[in-house]
């Protein structure tokens, strides 16, 4: 796959506004997809957010392989990044965020009180790539729908300030990618998870990459789902086996590869293979 470029105008605008609003913020909540904790990080943010306290929120943790995810938690925390495993749909998880932010900012707020300033809400920026769950998290924090939510990328189009409660004010940002996905594997992972629109990444390459990941790391779940044996990895053989098992055939009895790809992507994005992680700490 050639180097992938996807950087709509609103993302460039968001990056500029993000730099402007950063001075307003006390802390940044960096929301990542727990199934791809490295690939779902915007590499540009490290330079933009340098010096600003940050909390890493590993969303969709209930969908990620637990043992491997714990390795990522340790990895981020050794970098000085407090990290929470969470599910944005769960209030039990989201209620841990503000206390952790208060802990991180304790010294800053103590100094403000010593200077005679009034106690005020924490001001936080929330950032992440498209379709990582930012709007869902905000709605859970405020216990009502204040941000648009959807299962497709790029729902939020502009910065918006939201008063969560007396202890937290939040600026939501649209999903922000970096200008060039020069690592083709990252593009395939994001395509597989649905963080990129399907027409933006070659679908056949995304599916083949999914076959490889499952064959290498989650073979038993892959075989059980389609009642087949992977054997020596052979892409065409897998398409044929899956198509015949699913009855995804053309009128002449040939396997319909388009239908197989549709079904596979649906299955992958709806957790039909159990808890998975596409990244490995060793590659971080």
PASEBA-1860 file (N, C-alpha, C; in nm, 3 decimals):
! residues 284
1> XXXXXXXX> 0.085/-0.119/0.000/0.000/0.000/0.000/0.088/0.124/0.000 ~ 0.060/0.217/-0.088/0.137/0.341/-0.092/0.110/0.425/0.032 ~ 0.200/0.522/0.057/0.181/0.609/0.172/0.044/0.673/0.162 ~ -0.026/0.674/0.276/-0.165/0.716/0.279/-0.175/0.858/0.333 ~ -0.244/0.946/0.262/-0.261/1.084/0.305/-0.409/1.115/0.320 ~ -0.448/1.160/0.439/-0.588/1.199/0.463/-0.587/1.309/0.566 ~ -0.613/1.430/0.525/-0.604/1.544/0.615/-0.700/1.653/0.571 ~ -0.832/1.630/0.592/-0.931/1.728/0.549/-0.909/1.864/0.615
9> XXXXXXXX> -0.967/1.968/0.551/-0.944/2.104/0.597/-0.977/2.127/0.742 ~ -1.083/2.064/0.793/-1.120/2.090/0.932/-1.015/2.038/1.030 ~ -0.935/1.936/0.988/-0.830/1.885/1.077/-0.716/1.986/1.089 ~ -0.678/2.047/0.978/-0.574/2.150/0.982/-0.620/2.268/1.068 ~ -0.747/2.305/1.054/-0.804/2.414/1.134/-0.805/2.376/1.282 ~ -0.840/2.251/1.311/-0.843/2.205/1.450/-0.704/2.212/1.512 ~ -0.604/2.173/1.437/-0.467/2.176/1.489/-0.427/2.318/1.527 ~ -0.464/2.415/1.445/-0.433/2.554/1.477/-0.506/2.599/1.602
17> XXXXXXXX> -0.636/2.566/1.611/-0.714/2.606/1.728/-0.666/2.535/1.854 ~ -0.623/2.410/1.836/-0.573/2.333/1.950/-0.454/2.403/2.014 ~ -0.365/2.453/1.932/-0.249/2.526/1.984/-0.292/2.653/2.058 ~ -0.396/2.718/2.007/-0.446/2.840/2.070/-0.509/2.811/2.206 ~ -0.586/2.704/2.214/-0.660/2.672/2.335/-0.575/2.602/2.441 ~ -0.458/2.558/2.402/-0.374/2.482/2.494/-0.336/2.565/2.616 ~ -0.320/2.696/2.597/-0.284/2.782/2.710/-0.398/2.789/2.812 ~ -0.520/2.770/2.764/-0.638/2.772/2.852/-0.644/2.647/2.940
25> XXXXXXXX> -0.592/2.537/2.892/-0.612/2.406/2.957/-0.511/2.381/3.068 ~ -0.559/2.314/3.172/-0.471/2.267/3.279/-0.411/2.130/3.244 ~ -0.487/2.052/3.169/-0.450/1.912/3.145/-0.512/1.865/3.014 ~ -0.455/1.761/2.957/-0.507/1.702/2.834/-0.546/1.558/2.860 ~ -0.666/1.521/2.816/-0.710/1.382/2.817/-0.687/1.326/2.677 ~ -0.594/1.233/2.666/-0.563/1.172/2.536/-0.634/1.037/2.527 ~ -0.736/1.032/2.444/-0.817/0.912/2.431/-0.763/0.824/2.319 ~ -0.731/0.700/2.353/-0.678/0.604/2.256/-0.770/0.484/2.246
33> XXXXXXXX> -0.761/0.414/2.135/-0.832/0.287/2.119/-0.747/0.178/2.182 ~ -0.799/0.113/2.286/-0.722/0.012/2.358/-0.680/-0.105/2.271 ~ -0.745/-0.121/2.157/-0.708/-0.230/2.066/-0.588/-0.194/1.979 ~ -0.550/-0.067/1.981/-0.433/-0.021/1.905/-0.373/0.099/1.976 ~ -0.315/0.078/2.094/-0.270/0.191/2.177/-0.159/0.274/2.116 ~ -0.081/0.217/2.025/0.024/0.294/1.957/-0.028/0.351/1.826 ~ -0.093/0.269/1.748/-0.140/0.313/1.615/-0.249/0.419/1.625 ~ -0.322/0.424/1.735/-0.428/0.524/1.748/-0.381/0.653/1.816
41> XXXXXXXX> -0.249/0.666/1.836/-0.193/0.790/1.890/-0.155/0.883/1.776 ~ -0.189/1.009/1.790/-0.147/1.110/1.693/-0.005/1.153/1.729 ~ 0.090/1.118/1.646/0.230/1.144/1.677/0.262/1.292/1.683 ~ 0.184/1.375/1.614/0.208/1.519/1.616/0.180/1.580/1.753 ~ 0.098/1.514/1.834/0.057/1.574/1.961/0.171/1.585/2.061 ~ 0.270/1.499/2.052/0.379/1.506/2.148/0.448/1.641/2.144 ~ 0.468/1.695/2.024/0.530/1.827/2.012/0.433/1.938/2.053 ~ 0.307/1.925/2.012/0.208/2.029/2.041/0.182/2.039/2.191
49> XXXXXXXX> 0.176/1.924/2.259/0.136/1.921/2.399/0.254/1.919/2.495 ~ 0.374/1.936/2.445/0.494/1.927/2.527/0.484/2.018/2.649 ~ 0.507/1.960/2.768/0.504/2.037/2.891/0.368/2.045/2.957 ~ 0.264/1.999/2.889/0.128/2.004/2.945/0.096/1.869/3.010 ~ 0.048/1.868/3.135/0.009/1.742/3.198/-0.091/1.667/3.111 ~ -0.077/1.534/3.109/-0.160/1.454/3.020/-0.200/1.325/3.091 ~ -0.323/1.281/3.066/-0.371/1.150/3.111/-0.409/1.069/2.989 ~ -0.360/0.947/2.982/-0.395/0.857/2.872/-0.516/0.774/2.912
57> XXXXXXXX> -0.620/0.777/2.828/-0.742/0.702/2.852/-0.754/0.594/2.746 ~ -0.740/0.469/2.786/-0.746/0.357/2.692/-0.890/0.311/2.681 ~ -0.961/0.370/2.584/-1.103/0.340/2.566/-1.123/0.205/2.497 ~ -1.241/0.148/2.518/-1.278/0.018/2.462/-1.189/-0.093/2.519 ~ -1.148/-0.073/2.645/-1.059/-0.171/2.709/-1.126/-0.307/2.724 ~ -1.259/-0.307/2.729/-1.331/-0.434/2.741/-1.323/-0.516/2.613 ~ -1.275/-0.455/2.504/-1.262/-0.526/2.376/-1.118/-0.570/2.352 ~ -1.027/-0.528/2.438/-0.885/-0.553/2.416/-0.835/-0.669/2.501
65> XXXXXXXX> -0.736/-0.740/2.448/-0.673/-0.850/2.520/-0.611/-0.797/2.649 ~ -0.658/-0.846/2.763/-0.627/-0.784/2.891/-0.478/-0.788/2.927 ~ -0.415/-0.902/2.910/-0.275/-0.915/2.950/-0.186/-0.820/2.870 ~ -0.209/-0.812/2.739/-0.129/-0.724/2.656/-0.160/-0.578/2.687 ~ -0.286/-0.548/2.718/-0.323/-0.410/2.751/-0.254/-0.364/2.879 ~ -0.241/-0.453/2.976/-0.172/-0.419/3.101/-0.026/-0.382/3.073 ~ 0.033/-0.444/2.973/0.170/-0.409/2.937/0.177/-0.266/2.883 ~ 0.074/-0.226/2.809/0.070/-0.090/2.758/0.050/0.011/2.870
73> XXXXXXXX> -0.033/-0.022/2.969/-0.051/0.067/3.083/0.083/0.092/3.150 ~ 0.158/-0.014/3.175/0.290/-0.001/3.236/0.383/0.081/3.147 ~ 0.375/0.060/3.016/0.460/0.132/2.921/0.434/0.282/2.927 ~ 0.308/0.323/2.926/0.276/0.465/2.930/0.314/0.527/3.064 ~ 0.290/0.454/3.171/0.318/0.511/3.303/0.468/0.526/3.327 ~ 0.550/0.440/3.268/0.695/0.459/3.279/0.740/0.584/3.204 ~ 0.657/0.633/3.112/0.684/0.758/3.040/0.628/0.879/3.113 ~ 0.577/0.857/3.234/0.521/0.967/3.312/0.381/1.006/3.272
81> XXXXXXXX> 0.308/0.912/3.209/0.171/0.939/3.164/0.073/0.855/3.245 ~ 0.004/0.915/3.343/-0.099/0.840/3.416/-0.199/0.781/3.317 ~ -0.237/0.656/3.338/-0.316/0.584/3.238/-0.433/0.511/3.303 ~ -0.550/0.520/3.237/-0.669/0.449/3.283/-0.721/0.358/3.174 ~ -0.751/0.234/3.208/-0.827/0.146/3.118/-0.973/0.179/3.140 ~ -1.050/0.189/3.033/-1.189/0.232/3.052/-1.278/0.190/2.936 ~ -1.407/0.206/2.959/-1.510/0.192/2.858/-1.595/0.317/2.867 ~ -1.596/0.398/2.763/-1.665/0.527/2.767/-1.814/0.514/2.792
89> XXXXXXXX> -1.870/0.396/2.772/-2.012/0.374/2.798/-2.040/0.347/2.945 ~ -1.936/0.327/3.025/-1.953/0.286/3.164/-1.925/0.401/3.260 ~ -2.024/0.440/3.337/-2.005/0.546/3.435/-1.907/0.503/3.544 ~ -1.902/0.374/3.570/-1.809/0.322/3.670/-1.666/0.354/3.633 ~ -1.635/0.352/3.503/-1.501/0.383/3.457/-1.478/0.533/3.447 ~ -1.575/0.605/3.390/-1.553/0.747/3.363/-1.545/0.830/3.491 ~ -1.606/0.783/3.600/-1.601/0.860/3.723/-1.462/0.861/3.787 ~ -1.371/0.777/3.735/-1.234/0.775/3.787/-1.149/0.886/3.727
97> XXXXXXXX> -1.195/0.948/3.620/-1.112/1.043/3.545/-1.086/1.171/3.624 ~ -1.191/1.233/3.677/-1.173/1.360/3.747/-1.086/1.345/3.871 ~ -1.107/1.244/3.957/-1.018/1.227/4.072/-0.871/1.211/4.031 ~ -0.846/1.139/3.921/-0.708/1.124/3.876/-0.652/1.258/3.830 ~ -0.733/1.336/3.757/-0.688/1.468/3.713/-0.660/1.559/3.832 ~ -0.744/1.553/3.934/-0.722/1.633/4.055/-0.592/1.595/4.122 ~ -0.562/1.466/4.120/-0.437/1.418/4.179/-0.316/1.471/4.100 ~ -0.325/1.465/3.968/-0.215/1.511/3.883/-0.192/1.661/3.900
105> XXXXXXXX> -0.301/1.737/3.920/-0.293/1.883/3.926/-0.292/1.938/4.068 ~ -0.275/1.851/4.167/-0.285/1.892/4.306/-0.190/2.008/4.339 ~ -0.065/1.998/4.298/0.032/2.103/4.330/-0.005/2.236/4.263 ~ -0.048/2.230/4.139/-0.087/2.351/4.065/-0.201/2.424/4.135 ~ -0.303/2.349/4.177/-0.420/2.411/4.239/-0.388/2.458/4.381 ~ -0.298/2.389/4.449/-0.256/2.433/4.582/-0.186/2.568/4.574 ~ -0.103/2.586/4.472/-0.033/2.714/4.454/-0.131/2.825/4.422 ~ -0.236/2.795/4.345/-0.337/2.896/4.313/-0.411/2.940/4.439
113> XXXXXXXX> -0.444/2.844/4.524/-0.513/2.878/4.649/-0.424/2.962/4.740 ~ -0.295/2.931/4.743/-0.201/3.006/4.825/-0.190/3.151/4.779 ~ -0.214/3.172/4.649/-0.210/3.308/4.593/-0.344/3.379/4.609 ~ -0.439/3.314/4.675/-0.567/3.377/4.702/-0.671/3.361/4.593 ~ -0.642/3.276/4.495/-0.738/3.254/4.388/-0.846/3.156/4.434 ~ -0.966/3.174/4.379/-1.078/3.088/4.416/-1.062/2.949/4.356 ~ -1.122/2.852/4.423/-1.125/2.716/4.368/-1.208/2.719/4.239 ~ -1.161/2.654/4.137/-1.228/2.655/4.007/-1.227/2.515/3.946
121> XXXXXXXX> -1.308/2.496/3.841/-1.307/2.365/3.774/-1.175/2.340/3.702 ~ -1.141/2.215/3.688/-1.029/2.176/3.602/-1.067/2.206/3.459 ~ -0.973/2.262/3.383/-0.995/2.288/3.241/-0.916/2.185/3.161 ~ -0.986/2.105/3.086/-0.921/1.994/3.015/-0.951/1.998/2.866 ~ -0.853/1.963/2.787/-0.871/1.937/2.645/-0.882/1.786/2.627 ~ -0.974/1.742/2.544/-0.983/1.600/2.511/-0.946/1.583/2.364 ~ -0.850/1.496/2.338/-0.801/1.477/2.201/-0.798/1.328/2.166 ~ -0.803/1.301/2.038/-0.797/1.163/1.990/-0.825/1.158/1.842
129> XXXXXXXX> -0.796/1.044/1.781/-0.822/1.027/1.638/-0.972/1.005/1.616 ~ -1.018/1.006/1.491/-1.161/0.984/1.465/-1.211/0.850/1.519 ~ -1.336/0.852/1.563/-1.407/0.730/1.603/-1.345/0.657/1.721 ~ -1.277/0.732/1.808/-1.215/0.668/1.924/-1.305/0.673/2.047 ~ -1.415/0.751/2.040/-1.512/0.752/2.149/-1.516/0.879/2.231 ~ -1.464/0.990/2.178/-1.461/1.114/2.257/-1.600/1.162/2.293 ~ -1.690/1.166/2.196/-1.825/1.216/2.222/-1.900/1.127/2.319 ~ -1.882/0.997/2.307/-1.944/0.904/2.401/-1.895/0.929/2.543
137> XXXXXXXX> -1.765/0.953/2.558/-1.708/0.981/2.689/-1.767/1.108/2.749 ~ -1.776/1.214/2.668/-1.830/1.340/2.718/-1.974/1.323/2.763 ~ -2.054/1.255/2.683/-2.194/1.235/2.720/-2.208/1.154/2.848 ~ -2.117/1.061/2.869/-2.121/0.982/2.992/-2.080/1.066/3.112 ~ -1.980/1.150/3.094/-1.935/1.236/3.204/-2.045/1.333/3.249 ~ -2.119/1.387/3.152/-2.220/1.486/3.186/-2.358/1.425/3.209 ~ -2.369/1.294/3.180/-2.492/1.218/3.201/-2.608/1.264/3.114 ~ -2.576/1.326/2.999/-2.678/1.359/2.901/-2.608/1.383/2.768
145> XXXXXXXX> -2.686/1.388/2.661/-2.626/1.404/2.529/-2.595/1.550/2.503 ~ -2.465/1.583/2.504/-2.422/1.717/2.469/-2.330/1.715/2.348 ~ -2.279/1.598/2.311/-2.189/1.585/2.196/-2.247/1.483/2.100 ~ -2.226/1.504/1.972/-2.273/1.409/1.873/-2.199/1.278/1.884 ~ -2.271/1.168/1.867/-2.212/1.036/1.878/-2.247/0.956/1.754 ~ -2.151/0.879/1.704/-2.178/0.793/1.590/-2.072/0.686/1.577 ~ -2.099/0.583/1.496/-2.004/0.475/1.480/-1.922/0.495/1.353 ~ -1.915/0.618/1.305/-1.833/0.648/1.189/-1.741/0.764/1.223
153> XXXXXXXX> -1.628/0.777/1.154/-1.532/0.882/1.185/-1.586/1.021/1.152 ~ -1.525/1.121/1.220/-1.545/1.263/1.186/-1.686/1.314/1.214 ~ -1.745/1.273/1.327/-1.875/1.327/1.367/-1.858/1.470/1.417 ~ -1.761/1.493/1.507/-1.737/1.625/1.560/-1.655/1.705/1.460 ~ -1.697/1.827/1.428/-1.631/1.906/1.324/-1.564/2.031/1.377 ~ -1.586/2.069/1.504/-1.527/2.192/1.553/-1.502/2.179/1.703 ~ -1.421/2.270/1.757/-1.397/2.273/1.900/-1.522/2.321/1.972 ~ -1.554/2.261/2.085/-1.665/2.310/2.164/-1.634/2.297/2.312
161> XXXXXXXX> -1.670/2.402/2.390/-1.646/2.402/2.533/-1.769/2.348/2.604 ~ -1.748/2.254/2.694/-1.859/2.189/2.763/-1.834/2.194/2.913 ~ -1.930/2.245/2.988/-1.922/2.245/3.134/-1.977/2.111/3.182 ~ -1.888/2.025/3.227/-1.929/1.891/3.266/-2.002/1.896/3.400 ~ -1.936/1.952/3.501/-1.997/1.977/3.632/-1.908/2.077/3.703 ~ -1.929/2.099/3.831/-1.857/2.205/3.901/-1.706/2.182/3.907 ~ -1.662/2.059/3.882/-1.520/2.028/3.893/-1.448/2.014/3.759 ~ -1.521/2.025/3.648/-1.456/2.000/3.519/-1.521/2.079/3.406
169> XXXXXXXX> -1.438/2.150/3.331/-1.476/2.210/3.203/-1.392/2.145/3.096 ~ -1.454/2.118/2.982/-1.388/2.037/2.881/-1.401/2.101/2.744 ~ -1.292/2.100/2.668/-1.299/2.135/2.527/-1.286/2.006/2.447 ~ -1.391/1.974/2.373/-1.387/1.860/2.282/-1.324/1.906/2.151 ~ -1.255/1.817/2.084/-1.195/1.849/1.955/-1.236/1.742/1.854 ~ -1.247/1.778/1.728/-1.274/1.676/1.626/-1.160/1.574/1.622 ~ -1.190/1.455/1.572/-1.086/1.355/1.555/-0.973/1.410/1.470 ~ -0.851/1.395/1.520/-0.737/1.459/1.455/-0.632/1.355/1.417
177> XXXXXXXX> -0.610/1.340/1.287/-0.503/1.253/1.236/-0.380/1.337/1.207 ~ -0.273/1.273/1.165/-0.154/1.345/1.122/-0.153/1.343/0.969 ~ -0.086/1.439/0.906/-0.100/1.458/0.761/-0.063/1.336/0.676 ~ 0.040/1.263/0.713/0.083/1.150/0.631/0.094/1.023/0.713 ~ 0.012/0.924/0.679/0.024/0.793/0.743/0.133/0.716/0.668 ~ 0.259/0.751/0.694/0.367/0.694/0.615/0.400/0.551/0.655 ~ 0.344/0.504/0.766/0.356/0.363/0.803/0.230/0.293/0.754 ~ 0.243/0.215/0.648/0.124/0.156/0.588/0.052/0.062/0.684
185> XXXXXXXX> 0.126/-0.001/0.776/0.062/-0.092/0.871/-0.032/-0.017/0.964 ~ 0.007/0.104/1.004/-0.080/0.186/1.088/-0.210/0.216/1.014 ~ -0.199/0.253/0.886/-0.319/0.279/0.807/-0.410/0.158/0.799 ~ -0.351/0.040/0.785/-0.431/-0.083/0.778/-0.500/-0.112/0.911 ~ -0.429/-0.089/1.020/-0.489/-0.111/1.152/-0.607/-0.017/1.176 ~ -0.587/0.111/1.143/-0.695/0.208/1.162/-0.812/0.179/1.070 ~ -0.783/0.131/0.951/-0.891/0.091/0.861/-0.967/-0.028/0.913 ~ -0.895/-0.123/0.970/-0.958/-0.243/1.025/-1.050/-0.209/1.141
193> XXXXXXXX> -1.010/-0.113/1.223/-1.090/-0.073/1.339/-1.204/0.022/1.302 ~ -1.201/0.076/1.180/-1.304/0.170/1.140/-1.274/0.314/1.176 ~ -1.149/0.343/1.216/-1.111/0.481/1.247/-1.095/0.564/1.121 ~ -1.076/0.499/1.007/-1.071/0.565/0.878/-1.191/0.519/0.796 ~ -1.244/0.610/0.715/-1.356/0.571/0.630/-1.312/0.463/0.533 ~ -1.402/0.371/0.504/-1.366/0.253/0.426/-1.310/0.287/0.288 ~ -1.358/0.394/0.227/-1.310/0.426/0.093/-1.171/0.490/0.094 ~ -1.118/0.522/0.214/-0.989/0.589/0.222/-0.871/0.492/0.225
201> XXXXXXXX> -0.896/0.365/0.252/-0.789/0.265/0.258/-0.831/0.147/0.170 ~ -0.739/0.089/0.094/-0.776/-0.025/0.008/-0.837/-0.139/0.092 ~ -0.963/-0.167/0.066/-1.036/-0.261/0.151/-0.978/-0.401/0.146 ~ -0.933/-0.445/0.029/-0.877/-0.579/0.021/-0.751/-0.591/0.105 ~ -0.669/-0.485/0.108/-0.548/-0.488/0.189/-0.582/-0.489/0.338 ~ -0.686/-0.417/0.376/-0.729/-0.415/0.516/-0.774/-0.555/0.559 ~ -0.854/-0.620/0.475/-0.903/-0.754/0.508/-0.789/-0.854/0.514 ~ -0.699/-0.851/0.418/-0.585/-0.942/0.418/-0.500/-0.922/0.543
209> XXXXXXXX> -0.481/-0.795/0.582/-0.407/-0.768/0.705/-0.480/-0.828/0.826 ~ -0.613/-0.815/0.827/-0.691/-0.875/0.935/-0.674/-1.025/0.940 ~ -0.674/-1.090/0.824/-0.650/-1.235/0.818/-0.514/-1.269/0.883 ~ -0.413/-1.189/0.849/-0.278/-1.216/0.901/-0.271/-1.202/1.052 ~ -0.331/-1.094/1.104/-0.329/-1.071/1.248/-0.397/-1.185/1.323 ~ -0.514/-1.223/1.276/-0.587/-1.329/1.342/-0.514/-1.462/1.331 ~ -0.456/-1.490/1.215/-0.384/-1.615/1.197/-0.262/-1.624/1.287 ~ -0.197/-1.510/1.310/-0.075/-1.510/1.390/-0.101/-1.507/1.539
217> XXXXXXXX> -0.197/-1.426/1.581/-0.217/-1.403/1.725/-0.347/-1.461/1.782 ~ -0.448/-1.481/1.699/-0.578/-1.525/1.749/-0.636/-1.635/1.660 ~ -0.551/-1.729/1.628/-0.588/-1.831/1.530/-0.709/-1.913/1.575 ~ -0.712/-1.950/1.701/-0.822/-2.035/1.748/-0.957/-1.966/1.731 ~ -0.963/-1.837/1.767/-1.088/-1.762/1.752/-1.126/-1.748/1.605 ~ -1.027/-1.726/1.520/-1.049/-1.713/1.376/-1.106/-1.843/1.320 ~ -1.045/-1.955/1.356/-1.089/-2.085/1.305/-1.229/-2.121/1.356 ~ -1.255/-2.090/1.482/-1.386/-2.123/1.539/-1.497/-2.040/1.476
225> XXXXXXXX> -1.467/-1.914/1.449/-1.571/-1.827/1.394/-1.622/-1.878/1.260 ~ -1.530/-1.927/1.176/-1.569/-1.970/1.042/-1.561/-2.121/1.022 ~ -1.537/-2.192/1.132/-1.533/-2.339/1.126/-1.438/-2.387/1.016 ~ -1.312/-2.345/1.029/-1.213/-2.383/0.929/-1.077/-2.400/0.996 ~ -0.982/-2.454/0.920/-0.843/-2.463/0.963/-0.761/-2.369/0.876 ~ -0.685/-2.282/0.940/-0.605/-2.185/0.866/-0.492/-2.256/0.790 ~ -0.426/-2.350/0.858/-0.315/-2.420/0.795/-0.202/-2.324/0.761 ~ -0.126/-2.352/0.656/-0.026/-2.258/0.608/-0.099/-2.138/0.550
233> XXXXXXXX> -0.058/-2.020/0.592/-0.132/-1.899/0.555/-0.136/-1.881/0.404 ~ -0.259/-1.881/0.351/-0.281/-1.865/0.207/-0.406/-1.779/0.191 ~ -0.389/-1.654/0.143/-0.498/-1.559/0.136/-0.614/-1.609/0.051 ~ -0.584/-1.657/-0.069/-0.691/-1.703/-0.158/-0.763/-1.822/-0.099 ~ -0.689/-1.911/-0.035/-0.750/-2.028/0.028/-0.846/-1.985/0.139 ~ -0.806/-1.882/0.217/-0.893/-1.834/0.325/-1.020/-1.770/0.268 ~ -1.006/-1.691/0.164/-1.125/-1.633/0.101/-1.220/-1.744/0.055 ~ -1.165/-1.849/-0.006/-1.247/-1.958/-0.056/-1.316/-2.032/0.058
241> XXXXXXXX> -1.241/-2.063/0.163/-1.298/-2.135/0.276/-1.407/-2.055/0.345 ~ -1.378/-1.927/0.371/-1.476/-1.844/0.441/-1.600/-1.824/0.355 ~ -1.579/-1.796/0.226/-1.692/-1.775/0.135/-1.784/-1.895/0.129 ~ -1.725/-2.014/0.123/-1.807/-2.135/0.115/-1.877/-2.163/0.247 ~ -1.810/-2.137/0.358/-1.874/-2.157/0.489/-1.993/-2.063/0.508 ~ -1.978/-1.941/0.458/-2.083/-1.841/0.477/-2.189/-1.846/0.368 ~ -2.162/-1.919/0.262/-2.254/-1.920/0.149/-2.249/-1.792/0.069 ~ -2.133/-1.725/0.075/-2.115/-1.600/0.000/-2.069/-1.633/-0.141
249> XXXXXXXX> -2.164/-1.672/-0.224/-2.132/-1.721/-0.357/-2.205/-1.642/-0.465 ~ -2.144/-1.639/-0.582/-2.208/-1.580/-0.699/-2.301/-1.683/-0.762 ~ -2.375/-1.642/-0.864/-2.470/-1.734/-0.927/-2.405/-1.859/-0.981 ~ -2.282/-1.848/-1.030/-2.214/-1.964/-1.086/-2.150/-2.054/-0.982 ~ -2.164/-2.018/-0.855/-2.106/-2.099/-0.749/-1.969/-2.053/-0.705 ~ -1.914/-1.950/-0.770/-1.784/-1.897/-0.730/-1.800/-1.811/-0.604 ~ -1.694/-1.808/-0.526/-1.696/-1.727/-0.404/-1.702/-1.578/-0.441 ~ -1.790/-1.506/-0.374/-1.803/-1.361/-0.393/-1.712/-1.291/-0.293
257> XXXXXXXX> -1.596/-1.248/-0.339/-1.497/-1.189/-0.250/-1.548/-1.063/-0.182 ~ -1.630/-0.984/-0.252/-1.683/-0.862/-0.192/-1.770/-0.893/-0.071 ~ -1.852/-0.995/-0.083/-1.938/-1.033/0.030/-1.855/-1.087/0.146 ~ -1.749/-1.161/0.113/-1.661/-1.212/0.219/-1.596/-1.096/0.294 ~ -1.550/-0.996/0.221/-1.488/-0.880/0.286/-1.589/-0.805/0.371 ~ -1.711/-0.788/0.319/-1.816/-0.722/0.398/-1.838/-0.794/0.529 ~ -1.851/-0.924/0.522/-1.880/-1.003/0.642/-1.762/-1.001/0.739 ~ -1.641/-1.015/0.686/-1.524/-1.016/0.774/-1.510/-0.884/0.848
265> XXXXXXXX> -1.522/-0.773/0.778/-1.508/-0.643/0.844/-1.618/-0.621/0.947 ~ -1.738/-0.665/0.916/-1.847/-0.657/1.013/-1.813/-0.740/1.137 ~ -1.767/-0.861/1.116/-1.733/-0.948/1.229/-1.622/-0.890/1.313 ~ -1.519/-0.837/1.247/-1.406/-0.782/1.321/-1.448/-0.662/1.404 ~ -1.526/-0.574/1.344/-1.565/-0.450/1.413/-1.675/-0.472/1.516 ~ -1.734/-0.590/1.517/-1.836/-0.622/1.617/-1.790/-0.733/1.711 ~ -1.656/-0.745/1.726/-1.594/-0.829/1.827/-1.631/-0.977/1.818 ~ -1.646/-1.027/1.697/-1.682/-1.168/1.682/-1.561/-1.262/1.702
273> XXXXXXXX> -1.443/-1.201/1.720/-1.323/-1.282/1.743/-1.271/-1.267/1.886 ~ -1.352/-1.209/1.972/-1.311/-1.193/2.111/-1.225/-1.069/2.130 ~ -1.154/-1.066/2.240/-1.073/-0.950/2.277/-0.938/-0.956/2.204 ~ -0.903/-0.848/2.134/-0.781/-0.849/2.054/-0.704/-0.718/2.075 ~ -0.574/-0.721/2.041/-0.492/-0.602/2.033/-0.407/-0.613/1.906 ~ -0.405/-0.506/1.830/-0.331/-0.506/1.704/-0.186/-0.464/1.721 ~ -0.156/-0.387/1.826/-0.019/-0.342/1.852/0.048/-0.431/1.955 ~ 0.179/-0.419/1.964/0.256/-0.490/2.065/0.353/-0.390/2.129
281> XXXX> 0.370/-0.400/2.261/0.456/-0.307/2.334/0.596/-0.306/2.276 ~ 0.643/-0.420/2.232/0.779/-0.430/2.177/0.799/-0.339/2.056 ~ 0.689/-0.304/1.989/0.698/-0.219/1.870/0.680/-0.072/1.901 ~ 0.654/-0.039/2.029/0.625/0.099/2.067/0.751/0.186/2.056
END
